[in-house]
Amino acid sequence: MDKFEYSDLYKFLVSAGIVLIGLAVLLPWFYLKESFDLFVETKKILLLPKEAQIVINGRQSFISDLYTIIPYVSIALILFGVISIVYGLCKWFKKQSDIDVRDLLTTQKLKNEVKDMTSEEVAIKNQNEFTEAANVNSDPDQSTTTTTTIAPTKDEFISNYVQIEQFFINRLTSLYQNKYTIRANVNVLHSEYTRNAQFDLVLGSLSSEKPDVIFEFKYFPKGVLKSTVISLMKDLDHRSLTYTSRVKINIKSILIIVLTDEKFNEARFVSLKNDIELKKLFKEIIFMNRNILVDFINLNQLDNLTAEYFDKLINY
């Protein structure tokens, strides 16, 4: 252990115990390593000024007295170190067992209140995604686009959307399957005050202290409007209420909007993220102890998304 652990009292006691035992070993070694002027010949001392003789004689006398108590100091340090470690570990293990029980209850709650969507529900969700994308009538950058975007048919859109969604599910699963419980296309059951909420992907943290991460994937081949982004954020935030009330209050929500190459304008999306209205909405959501991150991705660049990119998303 290379430093004190301050995050928990009992971890600190264990750290302090290890340090005390280390000092108990180092103290005799340091004492034996140094000569402390003990090997200076008397005739050489007599040649020194009187003040130097007084200092050397005093130092030799002090070291001689210290020699008799060094073993007792080391023994005391070892005893205090062992006591600190044993006491800290006992309390630490007890606290950890309580945390394990709490995590087990959280996991059981997740199993009871989060259900996989049926094939019929997934089909309806895909239909709704097509309707939502089709309702975006125009893109503000359309005048600057040299090519005309032909809207995909319903079957083409759903096929593309499913492939995009599956890409993210596979990639996130491969990256985080050892850190999260990963479930795709889930339905969180409603409470008295909330409705059922469906989510594309949920990364359930294995620790009660770390937030769960909710992913929502959108595909807009015709482009996306600011009003659409605002609507998506509000809807995701509203559905997140169900998750926080039924499963876990500590969550992060990430909205990923995928666009075709001819509709992807990075400069515009940077500007959109800095839009006053969107920033105000972000602050309101964060003020309510919920976090939402929105990112825009070029469809042609999906394969270039790195592990660092997803780490940055999850740890924002």
N, C-alpha and C positions, 0 to 999 in steps of 0.2 A: 504494500500500500504506500503510494508515493506522496500522499497528502492527507490532511485531516478531512474527514467526512462530516460536513456541517448540516446536511439536509435533514438529519434525524438525530435526536438525543442519544439513542442507543447505538446508532452507527458511530457517533462521535466517541462514545465510551469505548467501543471496540477499537477504534483508531487510536485513541489515547493509550489504551492498554498495550497495543503493539509498539507504540513509540516508547513507552516506559521500559518495556522489556529490551528494546533495542538500546536504550541508554544504559541499562544495567550491564549489557555486554560491552558497550563501547567505553564506558567509564574506566574500568580496570585496564583495558587495552591502551587507552590514551595515557593513563597514568604511567604504565610501564614503558610506553614508547618514548616519553620525554625524560630527559636527564635532570632537568630542573637544577642545574649547577651542582648536583650531588657528587660528581666525579672531579670537581675542581680541587687540585691539591692545596693543602693548607699554606704551603710556602708561597704559592702563587697568589692566594687571597691576601697574605700579609704584605705583598708588594703593591696592592691596590690602595687607593685613597680610603680614609677611614669611613667616609659615607658609603662607599661601595661595599666595604667589608660588612657594615651593619646591615645593608640590604640583602647581601648574599647569605649571611648567617641567619637573618630573620626568615628568608625564603626557605632555607634548608630546614629550619626548625618547624616551619608551618607544614612543609611537605612530609616531614617525619611524623607529625601529629596526624596529618590527613591519611597517612598510610594505614593507621590502625582502624580508621572508620570506613575506608573504601569498601571492604567486603560487606559491612553491614548496610551501607547505602545501596549497594548493588542488590543485596537480598531484599531490602525494603522496596526498591523499584520493581523487582520481579514480582513480589507479592501483590503490590498495588496494581501492577499491570495485569496479572492473572485475574485478580478480583474484578477489575474493570472489564476485562474481556468476557469473563463468565457471566457477570451481571448484565452487561450489554447484550450478549448473545441470547441469554434467556428471555429478556424483555423484547429483544428484536424478533426472535422466533415467535413469541406469543402475538406480537403485533402483526407479523407477517401471516400467521395463521388466520387472524381476523380478516386481513386483506384478501387472503385466498378464498375464504368463505364468501366474502362480499362479491368477489369476482365470479365465483361459481353461481351465486344467486343472480348476478347480472346476466351471465351466460344463459341460465335457465329461463330467465325472463325474456331474453332475446329469442330463444327457441319457441316460447309460448306465444309471443306477440308479433313475431315477424315470420310471415309465411311466404313460400315461393309462389309466384304468380302462376296461374294455370295457363295452358296453351291458348285458351280462349281469351284470357286477359292480356296475354302478350300480343295476340293478334289485334285486339282492340287498341292497345297502346300504339302499335305500329301504324294502324289506321289513323289514329289521332295525330301522330307525328306528321303524316302526309298532309292531313287537313291543315295543320298548323303552318307547315312550310308553304303550302299552296296559297294560303291567305296573305302571304307577304307579296303585295302587288308590284312593288318596285323597289329599286335600290337607289339611294341618292347619288351614287357614283356611276349610274348607268350611262349617263351622257359621256363619260370619259372612257367607257369600254368600247373597244373597236370591234369586238365580236358579239354576236347576238346569242344570248343564252337560251337554249331550248329547254323548257321545263320537262323533266322526266315524267314518264307516265307513273301511275300509282304503283304498279308492280316494280318498275325500275327504281323508283324512290325507295320503296320498302326493302328491296334487295340491297341497295347501297347502304341504307341506314342500318340494317341488320349487320352487314359486314363491318361498318364503322364501329358499331357498338361492340361487336365480338372482338374486334381488334383491341379496343381498350380493355375489355374484360380479360382477355388472354394476357396482355402485356402487364397489367396491374397484378394479376394473379401470379405471374412468374416472378415479379419483383417483390411482392409483399406477402406471399402465402405463409411465410414463417413469422410474420409480425402481426398479421391481422386475420380474423375470420372473414373470408370473402364470400359474399353472396350476391348473385346477379338477379335482376328482375324480381324484387321482393315487394311484398305488400304488408305494410304495418297496419295492424288492426286499429280501428278508431276507439276513442274514449268518449266520455259523456260530452266533452266540449270540442272534440275534433272529429274529422272524417277519416276514412281510410286513406292511406297515402302510399303511392307506388313510387319506387326508386329504381333507377337503372342498375346501380351498383352500390353496395354498402361494404365498407371496410370496417369491420368491428374490431376495435382495439382489444388486445389480450390483457390490457391493464385498465383498471377503473380510473386511473389518474390521467390517461391519455385519451384524447377525443376520438370518437368514431368519425369516419370520413365518408360523406355521401357524394357520389358522382352522378351528374345528370349530363347526358350526351344529346346534342341537337345537331341536325343537319339541315342547312338552308342552301340549296343549289341556286336559288334565285337572289341570294343576298339577304341581308338582315337590316332591319330598321332599329333606331334607338328605342322607339316605343315598344318594339318586340322584345328587346333585351330587358327593358324595365318590367314588362309583363312577366317574362320568364323568371326574373329575379324574385318578384313578389310571389309568384306561384310556388317557386321552390322554397322560399322562406315560409310560406303558409303550410306547406306539406312538412317542413322540418319541425313545425310545432307539434305535429302528431308524433314524430320520432322522439322529441325531447320529453313529451309527456308520457310516452308509453315505454320507451326503451332506455334512453340515456340522455341526460341533460347536456352533457359536454360533447358537442359535435362541430364538425366543419362541413360546409357544403361547397362543392366545386361544380360550376356550370361550364362545360366545354362546348363551344359552338364551332362546328366544322363547316367550312365553305369551300366551294370550288375555286380553282386557281384564278379564273377570270373575275371572280367576285371577292377575292381576298386582297384587301388593301391595308397593308400593315400600318401605314401612317394614319389612315382613318381610324383604325381600331385603337391605336395609341391615344389619339385625340378623343375617341369615344370613352375610353376608360377614365380620362381626365375631365369628362363632361361634368358640369356643376350639378346637374340634376341627378346623374348617376352617383356622384360622390356623396351627395346628400342622402341618397337611398342607402348607400353602403354604411354611412355613419349611423343611420337610424337602425339598421339591422344589427350592427355591432353593439349599439347602445342597449339593445334587447338581449345581449349575451349570445348572439348567434353570428356566425361568420359565413360570408359567401364570397367566393372568388369566381370571377368570370374571365375566361380566356378564349381567344379566337385562334383557330388552327386552319392552315391550308391543307386541303384534302391530299394534295400531292406530296406533302411533307410528313405524313403520318409515320412512315417507316424511319424517319430521321429523328424522331423523338427519343431522347436519351433517358437513362435512369436518373440523371441529375435533374432533368426537366420535371419528372414526376415527383422527385424528392422535394423540389422547390415548391410545387403545387401543394403537396400534403403538409409541408412545414411552414407555410406562409403565416 
